[in-house]
Structure formats: C-alpha cells, structure tokens
Amino acid sequence: MMQLSTPLLQIGAIIVSMLAGSFLIFMRIRAGKQPTSLRKIIIPPMGMATGFIMFAFPFMHIPLLWGLSAFGTGMLIFAFPLIVTTRLERVDADIYVKRSKAFIFIMVTLFIIRLSLHSVVEQYMSIPQTGAVFYLLAFGMIIPWRLAMVSDYVRLQRLEATN
C-alpha cells in the first residue's frame, strides 16, 4: 500500500481547506439572494456534526484539554466577527441574510490565521490530530454564530406576528 508523504498531506490539506473556504464564501454570497428559513440556518451545523465520527478512529484522538481549548477558542474568539457582521432583515414576508461587505475579508483572515497556526500546531501533533483540532475550532465557531442567527430569525418572526 502506498503511503503519502507528510509534505504531500500538508499541501493536500491546504488545497482542500482553500476549496472548502471558497465554497463557503460562494454559498454565503448566494444565500443572501434567497430568503432564509430556520431550517437553512440549522442544517449546516447539524451536517457538520457528523464529522465527530472521525474521533472513532484512534489516529484522530487528541487530549481532552486540546479539544476543549480548540472548541472554546472557536466559540469565544473566532465566532465573534461572524456574529457581529451577520444580520437578518425582513423584506415583505420573507427574511433574508443581509450580506456584509466584511464577510469575505473575515473569512479570508480566519483562513490565513488558520494556515499560520497549522505550521505551529503540527510541530506538536500529527496531521490527522491537527485536522481534529481545527475541526473542533470550526465547530466551536459555527455553533454560536448559527445560534445568533436563530435568535435574530425568531425575533423577526415574532415582530411579523405582532404586526
């Protein structure tokens, strides 16, 4: 069986991250042109939660403190710019995600920070473990962001109901 070299894995991980980030930016821009729903807000973190299956494999295991630190960093630091710049607005009977001019800049900045940290983190853990840590960071980031969106959505729904 052929084994991939570490540099090849690193390059592959960077390319996959770039593609995923580009896809996310494209989808967010496109999403602003269509009304949103509670379902559209909740499904991405639910779909992302399936990634926890990676921890069934021993080579993905990380110390609990690393996992909690990554998740907490995502929640407390990386989610903040997304929460602040994502707004929902009512247009007639529909609710839209108001596209922020800063969104692309924020996503690119987060990606650059992530790439910069990758080389530091990889000195202390394997590439699969690095992936696990950054998965937990991303999951920690998406949960409060989407909860803030749910809160805005429910608030706008209530405003419509009272009018």
C-alpha positions, 0 to 999 in steps of 0.5 A: 500500500502506498503511503503519502508523504507528510509534505504531500498531506500538508499541501493536500490539506491546504488545497482542500481547506482553500476549496472548502473556504471558497465554497463557503464564501460562494454559498454565503454570497448566494444565500443572501439572494434567497430568503432564509428559513430556520431550517437553512440556518440549522442544517449546516451545523447539524451536517457538520456534526457528523464529522465527530465520527472521525474521533472513532478512529484512534489516529484522530484522538487528541487530549481532552484539554486540546479539544476543549481549548480548540472548541472554546477558542472557536466559540469565544474568539473566532465566532465573534466577527461572524456574529457581529457582521451577520444580520437578518432583515425582513423584506415583505414576508420573507427574511433574508441574510443581509450580506456584509461587505466584511464577510469575505475579508473575515473569512479570508483572515480566519483562513490565513490565521488558520494556515499560520497556526497549522505550521505551529500546531503540527510541530506538536501533533500529527496531521490527522490530530491537527485536522481534529483540532481545527475541526473542533475550532470550526465547530466551536465557531459555527455553533454560536454564530448559527445560534445568533442567527436563530435568535435574530430569525425568531425575533423577526418572526415574532415582530411579523406576528405582532404586526 
